[in-house]
Amino acid sequence: MEDGRIVTDISALVPGEKPGQFIGRVWIYEDVTRQKQLEAQLIQLAERDPLTNLYNRRRFHEEIERIIADASGAKAHAGLLAIDLDGFADQR
């Protein structure tokens, strides 16, 4: 929606007295904004390092595999620059 809310909608036909006859339709709308926000936060926590906000090892490997597959399918080249941050906070 324009105000940022996320709304789902479900509709169902209302049956009439005769088989195959319908007298209307019922629409159900549900605001799922908070649920979607919490899902995004959980994904963020599961995929990223809290200190650097970089992908964690599992997500990093998934992303590298996707990039390699995309480059291979497009017959293009891909490169990787890796920096090891072990002990990063201890260096002064």
CORDA-V985905 format. One record per backbone hydrogen bond with DSSP energy under -1.0 kcal/mol. NH is the residue of the N-H (numbers start at 1). CO is the residue of the C=O. E is the energy in kcal/mol with one decimal. If there is no record, write none. Layout:
nh;co;e
NH;CO;E
NH;CO;E
This chain:
nh;co;e
4;1;-1.8
8;30;-2.7
10;28;-2.2
12;26;-2.0
14;24;-2.9
16;21;-3.6
21;18;-2.0
23;14;-2.6
26;12;-3.0
28;10;-3.0
30;8;-2.3
32;6;-2.5
36;32;-2.4
37;33;-2.2
38;34;-2.5
39;35;-2.2
40;36;-2.1
41;37;-2.0
42;38;-2.4
43;39;-2.3
44;40;-2.3
45;41;-2.5
46;42;-2.2
47;43;-1.9
48;44;-1.8
49;54;-3.1
53;49;-2.3
56;47;-2.9
60;56;-2.9
61;57;-2.4
62;58;-1.9
63;59;-2.4
64;60;-2.5
65;61;-2.3
66;62;-2.0
67;63;-2.5
68;64;-2.6
69;65;-2.3
70;66;-2.7
71;67;-2.6
72;68;-2.6
73;69;-2.5
74;70;-1.8
76;71;-3.2
88;85;-2.3
